[in-house]
Amino acid sequence: TNVAHCPSSNLKLGSGLARIAEMLARKIPVSLGADGAACNNRLDPFTEMRTAALLQKLAHGPEVLPAVRVLRMATIDGARAMGLDQQIGSIEMGKRADVIVVNLDRIHSSPARDVVSTLVYSAQPCDVRTVAIDGRVVMRAGELTTLNELSVIQDANREANLLVERAGI
């Protein structure tokens, strides 16, 4: 059993404030999610981390849900929720090499004195420079290496327009 906390979706849908601090105090496993593009528009893990932390601090005070706990919710706790914590979710010998390299040398994340806090509160998707999935580099220098991003966007827009047309909207 695991709670997938989707803070941006909760905000957009007006679903209320999840009682994450209480769940964690009761040892209920909580990971972060995004629900889907229709419910939060961005599918951005950095926004989900930041929003999760800030909402709990608003409700329960500044000491609740420290950045390191939020990062765990986004990584190893998410892997554990899917039953994949022996394969992914942390950097350990024998696990898949699923790794991102984030450039924290940006004006919006400076000074980056605490790496974990900077990742949770300041990092943005555009800061991701390299992505490796199971050791295979799929993004290098901020550019996807396995597909043509513009082509995917154009295809998605075309298909969305066709769906709207067929639905008569």
DSSP file (Angstrom, degrees, kcal/mol; ACC not computed):
  #  RESIDUE AA STRUCTURE BP1 BP2  ACC     N-H-->O    O-->H-N    N-H-->O    O-->H-N    TCO  KAPPA ALPHA  PHI   PSI    X-CA   Y-CA   Z-CA
    1    1 A T              0   0    0      0, 0.0     2,-0.3     0, 0.0     0, 0.0   0.000 360.0 360.0 360.0 137.1    0.0    0.0    0.0
    2    2 A N        -     0   0    0     26,-0.1     2,-0.6    79,-0.1    28,-0.2  -0.990 360.0-131.1-153.1 145.8    1.3    3.4   -0.9
    3    3 A V  E     -a   30   0A   0     26,-2.9    28,-2.8    -2,-0.3     2,-0.8  -0.904  15.8-152.1 -99.2 124.8   -0.2    6.9   -1.3
    4    4 A A  E     -a   31   0A   0     -2,-0.6     2,-0.6    26,-0.2    28,-0.2  -0.866  15.1-153.8 -95.1 106.8    0.8    8.7   -4.6
    5    5 A H  E     -a   32   0A   0     26,-3.4    28,-2.7    -2,-0.8    47,-0.1  -0.728  16.5-179.5 -87.4 122.3    0.7   12.3   -3.7
    6    6 A C     >  +     0   0    0     -2,-0.6     4,-2.4    26,-0.2     5,-0.2  -0.742   4.6 174.5-120.6  78.6   -0.1   14.5   -6.7
    7    7 A P  H  > S+     0   0    0      0, 0.0     4,-2.2     0, 0.0     5,-0.2   0.858  75.3  49.1 -63.0 -40.7    0.0   18.1   -5.3
    8    8 A S  H  > S+     0   0    0      2,-0.2     4,-2.7     1,-0.2     5,-0.2   0.913 113.0  48.5 -65.9 -40.4   -0.4   20.1   -8.5
    9    9 A S  H  > S+     0   0    0      2,-0.2     4,-2.8     1,-0.2     6,-0.3   0.920 109.5  52.8 -62.8 -44.4   -3.3   17.9   -9.6
   10   10 A N  H  X>S+     0   0    0     -4,-2.4     5,-2.3     1,-0.2     4,-0.6   0.902 112.2  46.3 -57.9 -41.2   -4.9   18.4   -6.2
   11   11 A L  H ><5S+     0   0    0     -4,-2.2     3,-0.6     3,-0.2    -2,-0.2   0.939 113.7  46.8 -67.1 -47.1   -4.6   22.1   -6.5
   12   12 A K  H 3<5S+     0   0    0     -4,-2.7    -2,-0.2     1,-0.2    -1,-0.2   0.897 118.0  41.5 -63.6 -41.0   -5.9   22.3  -10.1
   13   13 A L  H 3<5S-     0   0    0     -4,-2.8    -1,-0.2    -5,-0.2    -2,-0.2   0.508 107.1-123.9 -85.9  -4.4   -8.9   20.0   -9.3
   14   14 A G  T <<5 +     0   0    0     -3,-0.6    -3,-0.2    -4,-0.6    -4,-0.1   0.858  59.0 150.1  65.4  34.6   -9.6   21.7   -6.0
   15   15 A S      < -     0   0    0     -5,-2.3    -4,-0.1    -6,-0.3     2,-0.1   0.513  53.4-114.6 -80.3  -5.0   -9.3   18.3   -4.3
   16   16 A G        -     0   0    0     -6,-0.6     2,-0.6    -5,-0.1    -1,-0.3  -0.350  42.5 -48.8  98.7 177.3   -8.1   19.7   -1.0
   17   17 A L        -     0   0    0     -2,-0.1     2,-0.1    -3,-0.1     0, 0.0  -0.810  54.3-129.9 -95.5 118.5   -4.8   19.5    0.9
   18   18 A A        -     0   0    0     -2,-0.6     2,-1.6     1,-0.1     3,-0.3  -0.394  16.2-125.9 -66.0 143.0   -3.5   16.0    1.4
   19   19 A R     >  +     0   0    0      1,-0.2     4,-2.3     2,-0.1     5,-0.1  -0.411  53.8 149.2 -89.1  60.3   -2.6   15.1    5.0
   20   20 A I  H  >  +     0   0    0     -2,-1.6     4,-3.0     1,-0.2     5,-0.3   0.904  66.1  53.7 -64.3 -45.6    0.9   14.0    4.0
   21   21 A A  H  > S+     0   0    0     -3,-0.3     4,-2.1     1,-0.2    -1,-0.2   0.911 112.0  46.4 -57.7 -42.1    2.6   15.0    7.3
   22   22 A E  H  > S+     0   0    0      2,-0.2     4,-1.5     1,-0.2    -1,-0.2   0.909 111.8  51.0 -66.3 -42.4    0.1   12.9    9.2
   23   23 A M  H  <>S+     0   0    0     -4,-2.3     5,-2.9     1,-0.2     3,-0.3   0.933 111.4  47.2 -60.6 -46.4    0.5   10.0    6.8
   24   24 A L  H ><5S+     0   0    0     -4,-3.0     3,-1.7     1,-0.2    -1,-0.2   0.892 108.6  54.8 -64.2 -38.9    4.2   10.0    7.2
   25   25 A A  H 3<5S+     0   0    0     -4,-2.1    -1,-0.2     1,-0.3    -2,-0.2   0.821 108.5  49.8 -62.6 -29.8    4.0   10.3   11.0
   26   26 A R  T 3<5S-     0   0    0     -4,-1.5    -1,-0.3    -3,-0.3    -2,-0.2   0.317 120.2-112.8 -89.8   7.6    1.8    7.2   10.9
   27   27 A K  T < 5 +     0   0    0     -3,-1.7    -3,-0.2     1,-0.2    -2,-0.1   0.758  62.5 155.5  66.8  26.8    4.4    5.4    8.7
   28   28 A I      < -     0   0    0     -5,-2.9    -1,-0.2    -6,-0.2     2,-0.2  -0.755  49.1-115.4 -81.9 124.9    2.1    5.3    5.6
   29   29 A P        -     0   0    0      0, 0.0   -26,-2.9     0, 0.0     2,-0.4  -0.415  37.6-174.2 -65.6 130.9    4.3    5.2    2.5
   30   30 A V  E     +a    3   0A   0    -28,-0.2     2,-0.3    -2,-0.2   -26,-0.2  -0.994   8.0 174.3-130.1 130.2    4.0    8.3    0.4
   31   31 A S  E     -a    4   0A   0    -28,-2.8   -26,-3.4    -2,-0.4     2,-0.3  -0.783  31.7-105.5-122.6 172.2    5.5    8.9   -3.1
   32   32 A L  E     +a    5   0A   0     41,-1.6     2,-0.2    -2,-0.3   -26,-0.2  -0.770  39.6 164.3-101.9 146.5    5.1   11.7   -5.5
   33   33 A G        -     0   0    0    -28,-2.7     3,-0.0    -2,-0.3    10,-0.0  -0.810  35.7-140.6-142.7-175.4    3.1   11.6   -8.7
   34   34 A A        -     0   0    0     -2,-0.2     2,-2.4   -28,-0.1     9,-0.2   0.429  27.1-141.9-130.9  -6.2    1.6   13.9  -11.3
   35   35 A D        -     0   0    0      4,-0.1     2,-0.2     5,-0.1     3,-0.1  -0.263  61.2 -59.3  71.7 -51.7   -1.8   12.2  -12.1
   36   36 A G    >>  -     0   0    0     -2,-2.4     4,-1.4     1,-0.1     3,-1.3  -0.752  53.9 -81.6 151.6 160.7   -1.6   13.1  -15.8
   37   37 A A  H 3> S+     0   0    0      1,-0.3     4,-2.0    -2,-0.2     3,-0.2   0.834 123.1  57.8 -59.2 -34.9   -1.3   16.0  -18.2
   38   38 A A  H 34 S+     0   0    0      1,-0.2    -1,-0.3     2,-0.2    -3,-0.1   0.773 111.1  43.3 -67.8 -24.2   -5.0   16.7  -18.1
   39   39 A C  H <4 S+     0   0    0     -3,-1.3   -27,-0.2    -5,-0.1    -1,-0.2   0.659 135.8   7.4 -97.9 -18.2   -4.9   17.1  -14.3
   40   40 A N  H  < S-     0   0    0     -4,-1.4     2,-0.6    -3,-0.2    -3,-0.2   0.494  79.7-142.6-142.6  -7.2   -1.8   19.2  -13.9
   41   41 A N  S  < S+     0   0    0     -4,-2.0    -4,-0.1    -5,-0.4    -3,-0.1   0.069  84.2  58.5  73.3 -23.4   -0.6   20.3  -17.3
   42   42 A R        -     0   0    0     -2,-0.6    -1,-0.2    -6,-0.2    -5,-0.1   0.791  68.9-155.1-113.6 -31.4    3.2   20.0  -16.7
   43   43 A L        +     0   0    0      1,-0.2    -9,-0.1    -9,-0.2    -6,-0.1   0.926  42.1 154.7  50.0  48.1    4.3   16.5  -15.6
   44   44 A D     >  -     0   0    0      1,-0.1     4,-2.1   -10,-0.1    -1,-0.2  -0.914  37.3-162.8-113.5 108.0    7.2   18.2  -14.0
   45   45 A P  H  > S+     0   0    0      0, 0.0     4,-2.3     0, 0.0     5,-0.2   0.814  91.2  57.1 -62.8 -29.5    8.8   16.3  -11.1
   46   46 A F  H  > S+     0   0    0      2,-0.2     4,-2.4     1,-0.2     5,-0.2   0.928 108.0  46.6 -66.7 -43.4   10.6   19.5   -9.8
   47   47 A T  H  > S+     0   0    0      1,-0.2     4,-2.9     2,-0.2     5,-0.3   0.899 111.4  52.5 -63.1 -40.3    7.3   21.4   -9.5
   48   48 A E  H  X S+     0   0    0     -4,-2.1     4,-2.4     2,-0.2    -2,-0.2   0.911 110.3  47.6 -64.0 -41.6    5.7   18.4   -7.8
   49   49 A M  H  X S+     0   0    0     -4,-2.3     4,-2.2     2,-0.2     5,-0.2   0.961 115.6  44.2 -62.3 -50.7    8.5   18.3   -5.2
   50   50 A R  H  X S+     0   0    0     -4,-2.4     4,-2.7     1,-0.2     5,-0.2   0.929 115.5  47.3 -60.7 -47.4    8.4   22.0   -4.5
   51   51 A T  H  X S+     0   0    0     -4,-2.9     4,-2.6     1,-0.2     5,-0.3   0.904 110.2  52.5 -63.8 -42.4    4.6   22.1   -4.4
   52   52 A A  H  X S+     0   0    0     -4,-2.4     4,-1.7    -5,-0.3    -1,-0.2   0.937 113.5  43.9 -58.1 -47.4    4.4   19.1   -2.0
   53   53 A A  H  X S+     0   0    0     -4,-2.2     4,-2.0    -5,-0.2    -2,-0.2   0.935 114.7  47.6 -65.0 -47.3    6.9   20.7    0.4
   54   54 A L  H  X S+     0   0    0     -4,-2.7     4,-2.4     1,-0.2    -2,-0.2   0.892 109.5  52.4 -65.9 -39.9    5.4   24.2    0.3
   55   55 A L  H  X S+     0   0    0     -4,-2.6     4,-1.9    -5,-0.2    -1,-0.2   0.913 111.2  47.0 -62.5 -41.5    1.8   23.0    0.8
   56   56 A Q  H  X S+     0   0    0     -4,-1.7     4,-2.6    -5,-0.3     5,-0.3   0.874 111.7  51.0 -68.8 -35.6    2.8   20.9    3.9
   57   57 A K  H  X S+     0   0    0     -4,-2.0     4,-2.4     2,-0.2    -2,-0.2   0.891 108.4  52.5 -66.9 -38.9    4.8   23.8    5.3
   58   58 A L  H  < S+     0   0    0     -4,-2.4    -2,-0.2     1,-0.2    -1,-0.2   0.916 117.8  37.6 -60.4 -42.9    1.8   26.2    4.8
   59   59 A A  H  < S+     0   0    0     -4,-1.9    -2,-0.2    -5,-0.2    -1,-0.2   0.832 134.9  17.5 -78.8 -33.6   -0.5   23.8    6.7
   60   60 A H  H  < S-     0   0    0     -4,-2.6    -3,-0.2     1,-0.3     3,-0.2   0.453 110.9 -90.0-126.7  -2.4    1.9   22.5    9.4
   61   61 A G    ><  -     0   0    0     -4,-2.4     3,-1.3    -5,-0.3    -1,-0.3  -0.261  47.5 -68.3 108.9 163.4    4.9   24.9    9.7
   62   62 A P  T 3  S+     0   0    0      0, 0.0    -1,-0.1     0, 0.0    -5,-0.1   0.643 121.9  59.9 -68.2 -17.7    8.3   25.4    8.2
   63   63 A E  T 3  S+     0   0    0     -3,-0.2     2,-0.1    -6,-0.1    -2,-0.1   0.633  82.8 102.1 -85.8 -12.8    9.9   22.3    9.8
   64   64 A V  S <  S+     0   0    0     -3,-1.3    -7,-0.1     1,-0.2    -3,-0.1  -0.450  85.8   5.5 -75.8 142.8    7.5   19.8    8.2
   65   65 A L  S    S-     0   0    0     -2,-0.1    -1,-0.2    -9,-0.1    -8,-0.1   0.957  81.5-147.6  52.4  70.9    8.5   17.8    5.2
   66   66 A P    >>  -     0   0    0      0, 0.0     4,-1.9     0, 0.0     3,-0.8  -0.211  25.0-104.7 -63.1 158.0   12.2   18.6    4.8
   67   67 A A  H 3> S+     0   0    0      1,-0.3     4,-2.6     2,-0.2     5,-0.2   0.849 119.5  56.5 -54.4 -40.7   13.8   18.7    1.3
   68   68 A V  H 3> S+     0   0    0      1,-0.2     4,-1.8     2,-0.2    -1,-0.3   0.871 107.6  49.1 -63.4 -35.5   15.6   15.4    1.8
   69   69 A R  H <> S+     0   0    0     -3,-0.8     4,-2.1     2,-0.2    -1,-0.2   0.897 110.4  50.5 -69.0 -40.4   12.3   13.7    2.6
   70   70 A V  H  X S+     0   0    0     -4,-1.9     4,-1.6     2,-0.2    -2,-0.2   0.908 108.6  51.9 -63.9 -42.2   10.6   15.2   -0.4
   71   71 A L  H  X S+     0   0    0     -4,-2.6     4,-1.0     1,-0.2    -1,-0.2   0.898 108.6  51.4 -62.3 -39.7   13.5   14.0   -2.6
   72   72 A R  H ><>S+     0   0    0     -4,-1.8     5,-2.7     1,-0.2     3,-0.7   0.906 106.5  54.2 -62.0 -41.0   13.1   10.5   -1.2
   73   73 A M  H 3<5S+     0   0    0     -4,-2.1   -41,-1.6     1,-0.2    -1,-0.2   0.851 111.3  46.2 -60.5 -33.6    9.4   10.6   -2.0
   74   74 A A  H 3<5S+     0   0    0     -4,-1.6    -1,-0.2   -43,-0.2    -2,-0.2   0.626 127.6  20.6 -84.2 -14.4   10.3   11.4   -5.6
   75   75 A T  T <X5S+     0   0    0     -4,-1.0     4,-2.3    -3,-0.7     3,-0.3   0.580 129.7  15.1-119.5 -93.5   12.9    8.7   -6.0
   76   76 A I  H  >5S+     0   0    0     13,-0.5     4,-2.6     1,-0.2     5,-0.2   0.846 125.5  52.9 -63.4 -35.9   13.3    5.6   -3.9
   77   77 A D  H  ><S+     0   0    0     -5,-2.7     4,-2.0     2,-0.2    -1,-0.2   0.875 109.9  49.3 -68.8 -34.7    9.8    5.9   -2.4
   78   78 A G  H  > S+     0   0    0     -6,-0.6     4,-1.2    -3,-0.3    -2,-0.2   0.908 111.9  48.3 -66.0 -42.1    8.3    6.1   -5.9
   79   79 A A  H  <>S+     0   0    0     -4,-2.3     5,-3.2     1,-0.2     6,-0.5   0.917 111.2  50.6 -63.0 -42.9   10.3    3.1   -6.9
   80   80 A R  H ><5S+     0   0    0     -4,-2.6     3,-1.5     4,-0.3    -1,-0.2   0.888 104.6  57.7 -62.3 -39.7    9.2    1.2   -3.8
   81   81 A A  H 3<5S+     0   0    0     -4,-2.0    -1,-0.2     1,-0.3    -2,-0.2   0.821 110.2  44.3 -60.8 -30.9    5.5    2.0   -4.6
   82   82 A M  T 3<5S-     0   0    0     -4,-1.2    -1,-0.3    -3,-0.4    -2,-0.2   0.395 117.8-112.5 -93.5   2.4    5.9    0.4   -8.0
   83   83 A G  T < 5S+     0   0    0     -3,-1.5    -3,-0.2    -4,-0.3     3,-0.2   0.760  91.3 108.8  73.4  24.4    7.8   -2.6   -6.5
   84   84 A L    >>< +     0   0    0     -5,-3.2     4,-2.7    -6,-0.2     3,-2.2   0.215  29.8 113.7-116.1  13.2   11.0   -1.6   -8.3
   85   85 A D  T 34 S+     0   0    0     -6,-0.5    -5,-0.2     1,-0.3    -1,-0.1   0.652  74.9  58.2 -66.4 -14.4   13.1   -0.4   -5.4
   86   86 A Q  T 34 S+     0   0    0     -3,-0.2    -1,-0.3    -7,-0.2    -2,-0.1   0.583 118.4  32.0 -85.0 -10.1   15.6   -3.3   -5.9
   87   87 A Q  T <4 S+     0   0    0     -3,-2.2     9,-2.6     1,-0.2     2,-0.2   0.735 127.3   5.2-113.0 -36.6   16.2   -2.1   -9.5
   88   88 A I  S  < S+     0   0    0     -4,-2.7    -1,-0.2     7,-0.2     3,-0.1  -0.796  83.0  77.8-140.5 177.6   15.8    1.8   -9.5
   89   89 A G  S    S+     0   0    0     -2,-0.2   -13,-0.5     9,-0.2     2,-0.3   0.204  95.4  40.1 102.9 -14.9   15.2    4.7   -7.2
   90   90 A S  S    S-     0   0    0      6,-0.2     2,-0.9   -15,-0.2     8,-0.2  -0.979  85.6-103.5-156.4 160.3   18.7    5.1   -5.8
   91   91 A I        +     0   0    0     -2,-0.3     2,-0.3     6,-0.1     6,-0.1  -0.796  62.2 138.7 -93.3 105.9   22.3    5.0   -7.0
   92   92 A E    >   -     0   0    0     -2,-0.9     3,-1.9     4,-0.2    -2,-0.1  -0.981  60.4 -84.8-145.9 153.1   23.6    1.6   -5.7
   93   93 A M  T 3  S+     0   0    0     -2,-0.3     3,-0.1     1,-0.3    -2,-0.0  -0.369 115.1  20.4 -56.7 131.1   25.8   -1.2   -7.0
   94   94 A G  T 3  S+     0   0    0      1,-0.4    -1,-0.3    -2,-0.1     2,-0.2   0.248  99.5 110.4  91.8 -12.5   23.7   -3.6   -9.0
   95   95 A K  S <  S-     0   0    0     -3,-1.9    -1,-0.4     1,-0.1    -7,-0.2  -0.554  80.3 -86.4 -90.7 161.2   20.8   -1.2   -9.7
   96   96 A R        -     0   0    0     -9,-2.6     2,-1.7    -2,-0.2    -4,-0.2  -0.316  39.6-115.7 -61.7 146.6   20.0    0.2  -13.1
   97   97 A A        +     0   0    0     -6,-0.1    38,-2.5    -3,-0.1     2,-0.8  -0.563  51.8 157.5 -87.3  74.2   21.9    3.3  -14.0
   98   98 A D        +     0   0    0     -2,-1.7     2,-0.3    35,-0.2    35,-0.2  -0.890  22.2 155.2 -97.0 106.0   18.9    5.7  -14.2
   99   99 A V  E     -B  132   0B   0     33,-2.0    33,-2.9    -2,-0.8     2,-0.4  -0.976  32.3-161.0-139.4 143.0   20.6    9.0  -13.6
  100  100 A I  E     -B  131   0B   0     -2,-0.3     2,-0.5    31,-0.2    31,-0.2  -0.963  11.8-147.6-120.3 147.3   20.0   12.7  -14.4
  101  101 A V  E     -B  130   0B   0     29,-2.6    28,-3.1    -2,-0.4    29,-1.3  -0.969  18.6-164.2-110.8 122.1   22.6   15.5  -14.4
  102  102 A V  E     -B  128   0B   0     -2,-0.5     2,-0.8    26,-0.2    26,-0.2  -0.918  16.0-136.9-113.4 128.7   21.1   18.8  -13.3
  103  103 A N        +     0   0    0     24,-3.1     3,-0.1    -2,-0.5    -2,-0.0  -0.747  24.7 173.6 -84.0 109.6   22.9   22.1  -13.9
  104  104 A L        +     0   0    0     -2,-0.8     2,-1.0     1,-0.2    -1,-0.1   0.289  55.2  98.4 -98.2   8.8   22.5   24.1  -10.6
  105  105 A D        +     0   0    0     22,-0.1     2,-0.3     6,-0.1    -1,-0.2  -0.349  60.0 114.9 -89.6  52.5   24.8   26.8  -11.9
  106  106 A R  S >  S-     0   0    0     -2,-1.0     3,-1.3     1,-0.1     4,-0.2  -0.857  77.7-116.0-123.3 155.8   21.8   29.0  -13.0
  107  107 A I  G >  S+     0   0    0     -2,-0.3     3,-1.1     1,-0.3    -1,-0.1   0.879 114.3  54.3 -60.2 -38.2   20.6   32.3  -11.7
  108  108 A H  G 3  S+     0   0    0      1,-0.2    -1,-0.3    14,-0.0    -3,-0.0   0.618 114.2  41.0 -74.7 -10.0   17.4   30.9  -10.4
  109  109 A S  G <  S+     0   0    0     -3,-1.3    -1,-0.2    -5,-0.1    -2,-0.2   0.187  92.1 149.2-120.3  17.1   19.2   28.3   -8.3
  110  110 A S    <   +     0   0    0     -3,-1.1     2,-0.1    -4,-0.2    -5,-0.1  -0.828  54.5  34.3-106.1 143.9   22.0   30.4   -7.0
  111  111 A P  S    S-     0   0    0      0, 0.0     2,-1.2     0, 0.0     3,-0.3   0.523  72.8-172.6 -79.3 140.5   23.5   30.2   -4.5
  112  112 A A        +     0   0    0      1,-0.2     3,-0.2    -8,-0.1    -2,-0.1  -0.557  27.7 146.6 -96.5  67.9   23.2   26.4   -4.5
  113  113 A R  S    S+     0   0    0     -2,-1.2     2,-0.6     1,-0.2    -1,-0.2   0.823  70.2  40.9 -75.8 -31.8   24.7   25.8   -1.0
  114  114 A D  S  > S-     0   0    0     -3,-0.3     4,-2.6     1,-0.2    -1,-0.2  -0.943  72.6-161.3-120.2 107.7   22.5   22.8   -0.2
  115  115 A V  H  > S+     0   0    0     -2,-0.6     4,-2.5     1,-0.2     5,-0.2   0.892  89.1  48.5 -58.7 -44.7   22.2   20.6   -3.3
  116  116 A V  H  > S+     0   0    0      1,-0.2     4,-2.3     2,-0.2    -1,-0.2   0.944 113.6  46.1 -64.7 -47.5   19.1   18.7   -2.0
  117  117 A S  H  > S+     0   0    0      1,-0.2     4,-3.0     2,-0.2     5,-0.4   0.887 112.3  52.1 -61.4 -38.1   17.2   21.9   -1.1
  118  118 A T  H  X>S+     0   0    0     -4,-2.6     4,-2.2     2,-0.2     5,-1.9   0.908 109.4  49.1 -66.0 -41.3   18.2   23.5   -4.4
  119  119 A L  H  <5S+     0   0    0     -4,-2.5    -2,-0.2    -5,-0.2    -1,-0.2   0.927 117.7  40.9 -61.0 -44.5   16.9   20.4   -6.3
  120  120 A V  H  <5S+     0   0    0     -4,-2.3    -2,-0.2    -5,-0.2   -70,-0.2   0.905 128.8  25.4 -72.9 -42.9   13.6   20.5   -4.4
  121  121 A Y  H  <5S+     0   0    0     -4,-3.0    -3,-0.2    -5,-0.2    -2,-0.2   0.685 133.3  20.7-100.9 -19.3   12.9   24.3   -4.3
  122  122 A S  T  <5S+     0   0    0     -4,-2.2    -3,-0.2    -5,-0.4    -4,-0.1   0.701  87.0 104.2-124.7 -27.9   14.8   25.8   -7.3
  123  123 A A      < -     0   0    0     -5,-1.9   -19,-0.1    -4,-0.2    -4,-0.0  -0.222  45.4-167.6 -66.0 151.4   15.6   23.3  -10.1
  124  124 A Q    >   -     0   0    0    -78,-0.1     3,-2.3     1,-0.0     4,-0.4  -0.904  37.3-103.8-132.9 159.2   13.5   23.3  -13.3
  125  125 A P  G >  S+     0   0    0      0, 0.0     3,-1.7     0, 0.0    -1,-0.0   0.843 118.6  63.3 -54.0 -34.5   13.2   20.8  -16.1
  126  126 A C  G 3  S+     0   0    0      1,-0.3   -23,-0.0   -24,-0.0    -3,-0.0   0.647  92.8  65.6 -67.4 -12.0   15.4   23.1  -18.3
  127  127 A D  G <  S+     0   0    0     -3,-2.3   -24,-3.1   -25,-0.1     2,-0.5   0.622  75.2 103.3 -82.3 -13.8   18.2   22.5  -15.9
  128  128 A V  E <   +B  102   0B   0     -3,-1.7   -26,-0.2    -4,-0.4     3,-0.1  -0.590  41.2 169.1 -74.1 120.7   18.4   18.8  -16.7
  129  129 A R  E     +     0   0B   0    -28,-3.1    13,-3.0    -2,-0.5     2,-0.4   0.795  61.1  23.5-101.7 -37.7   21.4   18.4  -19.0
  130  130 A T  E     -B  101   0B   0    -29,-1.3   -29,-2.6    10,-0.2     2,-0.4  -0.991  57.3-173.2-136.7 140.0   21.9   14.6  -19.2
  131  131 A V  E     -BC 100 139B   0      8,-1.8     7,-2.7    -2,-0.4     8,-1.5  -0.998   2.5-174.4-132.4 129.6   19.5   11.7  -18.7
  132  132 A A  E     -BC  99 137B   0    -33,-2.9   -33,-2.0    -2,-0.4     2,-0.5  -0.992   5.7-164.9-122.1 132.0   20.6    8.0  -18.7
  133  133 A I  E >  S- C   0 136B   0      3,-2.7     3,-2.0    -2,-0.4   -35,-0.2  -0.969  81.4 -18.1-117.4 117.0   18.0    5.2  -18.5
  134  134 A D  T 3  S-     0   0    0     -2,-0.5   -36,-0.2     1,-0.3    -1,-0.2   0.865 130.7 -52.9  52.5  38.6   19.5    1.9  -17.6
  135  135 A G  T 3  S+     0   0    0    -38,-2.5     2,-0.6     1,-0.2    -1,-0.3   0.298 113.3 119.9  85.0  -9.3   22.9    3.3  -18.6
  136  136 A R  E <   -C  133   0B   0     -3,-2.0    -3,-2.7   -39,-0.1     2,-0.5  -0.800  64.3-130.5 -93.1 120.9   21.7    4.4  -22.0
  137  137 A V  E     +C  132   0B   0     -2,-0.6    -5,-0.3    -5,-0.3     3,-0.1  -0.573  34.1 167.0 -73.4 119.7   22.1    8.2  -22.5
  138  138 A V  E     +     0   0B   0     -7,-2.7     7,-2.7    -2,-0.5     8,-0.7   0.489  69.1  36.2-111.5  -9.0   18.8    9.6  -23.9
  139  139 A M  E     +CD 131 144B   0     -8,-1.5    -8,-1.8     5,-0.3     2,-0.4  -0.977  63.6 177.3-142.9 132.2   19.6   13.2  -23.4
  140  140 A R  E >  S- D   0 143B   0      3,-2.6     3,-2.0    -2,-0.3   -10,-0.2  -0.999  73.0  -6.0-135.9 131.4   22.9   14.9  -23.8
  141  141 A A  T 3  S-     0   0    0     -2,-0.4   -11,-0.2     1,-0.3   -12,-0.1   0.838 130.4 -56.4  54.4  35.7   23.6   18.6  -23.4
  142  142 A G  T 3  S+     0   0    0    -13,-3.0     2,-0.4     1,-0.2    -1,-0.3   0.493 116.1 111.9  79.6   3.0   19.9   19.2  -22.9
  143  143 A E  E <  S-D  140   0B   0     -3,-2.0    -3,-2.6   -14,-0.3    -1,-0.2  -0.922  71.0-118.2-114.2 134.2   19.0   17.6  -26.3
  144  144 A L  E     -D  139   0B   0     -2,-0.4    -5,-0.3    -5,-0.2     5,-0.1  -0.445  22.1-168.2 -66.1 139.3   17.1   14.3  -26.7
  145  145 A T  S    S+     0   0    0     -7,-2.7    -6,-0.2    -2,-0.1    -1,-0.1   0.547  77.3  52.5-105.5 -10.4   19.2   11.7  -28.4
  146  146 A T  S    S+     0   0    0     -8,-0.7     2,-0.3     1,-0.1    -1,-0.1   0.533 113.1  16.5-108.8  -7.6   16.6    9.1  -29.2
  147  147 A L  S    S-     0   0    0     -9,-0.2     2,-0.9     4,-0.0    -1,-0.1  -0.983  76.9-100.5-157.2 165.7   13.9   11.0  -31.0
  148  148 A N     >  -     0   0    0     -2,-0.3     4,-2.1     1,-0.2     5,-0.2  -0.823  30.0-162.6 -93.4 106.5   13.1   14.2  -32.8
  149  149 A E  H  > S+     0   0    0     -2,-0.9     4,-2.4     1,-0.2     5,-0.2   0.888  87.8  51.9 -59.8 -43.5   11.3   16.4  -30.2
  150  150 A L  H  > S+     0   0    0      1,-0.2     4,-2.6     2,-0.2    -1,-0.2   0.903 109.5  50.6 -60.7 -41.7    9.8   18.8  -32.7
  151  151 A S  H  > S+     0   0    0      2,-0.2     4,-2.6     1,-0.2    -1,-0.2   0.895 109.6  50.3 -63.6 -41.0    8.4   15.9  -34.7
  152  152 A V  H  X S+     0   0    0     -4,-2.1     4,-2.6     2,-0.2    -2,-0.2   0.918 111.5  48.6 -63.6 -43.5    6.8   14.4  -31.6
  153  153 A I  H  X S+     0   0    0     -4,-2.4     4,-2.5     2,-0.2    -2,-0.2   0.926 112.4  48.0 -62.4 -45.6    5.2   17.7  -30.8
  154  154 A Q  H  X S+     0   0    0     -4,-2.6     4,-2.4     1,-0.2    -2,-0.2   0.917 112.7  48.6 -62.6 -43.5    3.9   18.2  -34.3
  155  155 A D  H  X S+     0   0    0     -4,-2.6     4,-2.6     2,-0.2    -2,-0.2   0.916 111.9  49.5 -61.8 -43.7    2.5   14.7  -34.4
  156  156 A A  H  X S+     0   0    0     -4,-2.6     4,-2.5     1,-0.2    -2,-0.2   0.913 111.8  48.0 -63.5 -43.2    0.8   15.1  -31.0
  157  157 A N  H  X S+     0   0    0     -4,-2.5     4,-2.4     2,-0.2    -1,-0.2   0.909 111.9  49.9 -64.0 -41.9   -0.7   18.4  -32.0
  158  158 A R  H  X S+     0   0    0     -4,-2.4     4,-2.1     2,-0.2    -2,-0.2   0.938 112.9  46.1 -62.2 -47.1   -2.0   16.9  -35.3
  159  159 A E  H  X S+     0   0    0     -4,-2.6     4,-2.3     1,-0.2    -2,-0.2   0.884 111.3  52.4 -64.6 -38.8   -3.5   13.9  -33.5
  160  160 A A  H  X S+     0   0    0     -4,-2.5     4,-2.3     1,-0.2    -1,-0.2   0.916 109.4  49.6 -63.1 -42.4   -5.1   16.2  -30.8
  161  161 A N  H  X S+     0   0    0     -4,-2.4     4,-2.4     1,-0.2    -2,-0.2   0.893 110.0  51.0 -63.3 -39.7   -6.7   18.3  -33.6
  162  162 A L  H  X S+     0   0    0     -4,-2.1     4,-2.8     2,-0.2    -2,-0.2   0.901 109.7  50.2 -64.3 -40.7   -8.0   15.2  -35.3
  163  163 A L  H  X S+     0   0    0     -4,-2.3     4,-2.1     2,-0.2    -2,-0.2   0.924 111.7  47.4 -62.7 -44.7   -9.6   14.0  -32.0
  164  164 A V  H  X>S+     0   0    0     -4,-2.3     5,-2.1     2,-0.2     4,-0.7   0.913 113.0  49.5 -62.6 -42.8  -11.2   17.4  -31.4
  165  165 A E  H ><5S+     0   0    0     -4,-2.4     3,-0.9     1,-0.2    -2,-0.2   0.934 111.9  47.2 -62.2 -47.3  -12.5   17.4  -35.0
  166  166 A R  H 3<5S+     0   0    0     -4,-2.8    -1,-0.2     1,-0.3    -2,-0.2   0.837 111.0  52.4 -64.2 -32.6  -13.9   13.8  -34.7
  167  167 A A  H 3<5S-     0   0    0     -4,-2.1    -1,-0.3    -5,-0.2    -2,-0.2   0.620 108.9-127.0 -78.3 -12.2  -15.6   14.7  -31.4
  168  168 A G  T <<5       0   0    0     -3,-0.9    -3,-0.2    -4,-0.7    -2,-0.1   0.794 360.0 360.0  72.1  28.2  -17.2   17.7  -33.0
  169  169 A I      <       0   0    0     -5,-2.1    -4,-0.2    -6,-0.2    -5,-0.1   0.447 360.0 360.0 -89.4 360.0  -15.9   20.1  -30.3
